[in-house]
Amino acid sequence: MSDAPQPSAAEWIERDAAVVWHGFTQMAAYPDNSPVMAVSAEGHHIVDADGERYLDAISSLWVTTLGHRVPELDQALRDQIDRVAHTTMLGNGNTVVVELAEALAPLLPVDDPHLLFASDGAVAVEQALKIAFQYWHNLGVEGRTTYLSFGGAYHGDTIGSMSLGDDGFGVDLYDPLRFGVLRAPGFDREDAVEQACALVEEHASRLAAVVVEPLVQGAAGMQLLPPSSFPQLGDTCRRNDVLLICDEVAVGFGRTGTLFASEQCGLRPDLMAMGKGITGGYLPLAATAASKQVYDAFLGEDLGPRTLYHGHSYGGNALGAAVALEHLRLIERDDVLANVRERGEQFGALLAERVAPLPGVAEVRRQGLMIGVELAPPAAGLRWGRRVSAGCVARGVLIRPLGDVVVVVPHLTTTEDEVELIVDVLVEAIGEVTSSAVQVQLDLSGAAAADGD
Ligand SMILES: *Cc1c(COP(=O)(O)O)cnc(C)c1O
């Protein structure tokens, strides 16, 4: 490296704001909200342009599983790049994608699955929607053109997945484009699944599929229901001949303590969407798994109408597949799921003891290593979620809120010490924001900034 001074994080942020548009971010406020400007990473830490280190306690928005720069994943990527980076999956194949599908198939809670690869979770959901829709058409069944989804649902940002998702975060702006769905209550209601089952019974003849985030509604602020709530959903769908789509984009790949949340829920979906953790957070890869029953309905004459006319340019990228394959091996080799369960319990105990009783905390929700701390601000517009997160970042722990829910999603390989550190920092940051003396000061300094979340 040259001796010339490197640009500071502040300079990078200025350059960034001049040309980059960040998702889910009000750009007018972006530079003032102390964004972390990553340059590199080591294990569980991100290093910014000033050389500051941050513990990545959101796993880079829930995608990084084993940490950054995992030697084996780096090597798998290097090895694959020496073979080929990408070849099309449309009408042709790639050996590493075959190997990945073979490795995944026996692990999926789907009967005799075939995998359709894509690049983003939203598209994995979108593919499941289209497959479910065409499935009935291919069988010659009419009228099954509607989906049932849940209150608080989030399935991605494409128009189809956004139609399934609930309102909020500006989604209702797109109402003229969104198709209607049957909506069951959200997981904040204990009887959400029961209500969903009643709706399935009542409307089965017009339902193509039920779409559910098994166990945890992540973007809803980590709303959860006990695993025992879910088996009846699978039974009801099967009895009424309605397809079940499980969106495992957030909960899949170990996040909740089992490889897939459907396992704990006693669900065997007809279609399952995966994304986020599939490559350990390395590369954009996603997949839709279809059961044999669904898949077989698409078999027919070449170029015929039973064909699924859907596919993306980068679907089944070879680099992503190579990393995903090695990632599966590491999850098994290092018994990562045991760590998720142990560290999850450690979190549970510490949060119950030190965070739940704090004034200003309404509820702590946790499943595996998905954690939501719901704050109870005394008035609207105080931006407690944002402020507590900023307080954590200032203490070297990268956190991002969902409204007034502070979300903690650490790496699946997080350590005992890191769990303690995260809770320490959370307690301090919450205390700082909720103590009234500081409150006045923050109200004055924070009042000017526009706010996206
Ligand atoms: C993140 C997420 C998606 C969308 O995945 P992208 O890769 O961001 O498109 C879909 N469903 C759930 C449950 C998610 O958490």
The ligand as an ORCA input file, in Angstrom:
! r2SCAN-3c Opt
* xyz 0 1
  C     -35.207    -11.112      3.637
  C     -36.421    -11.901      3.399
  C     -36.948    -12.085      2.103
  C     -36.369    -11.389      0.902
  O     -35.073    -11.814      0.597
  P     -34.150    -10.866     -0.309
  O     -32.928    -11.689     -0.549
  O     -33.881     -9.643      0.516
  O     -34.921    -10.562     -1.541
  C     -38.033    -12.912      1.943
  N     -38.615    -13.505      2.994
  C     -38.159    -13.352      4.251
  C     -38.832    -14.077      5.364
  C     -37.060    -12.522      4.505
  O     -36.621    -12.339      5.756
*
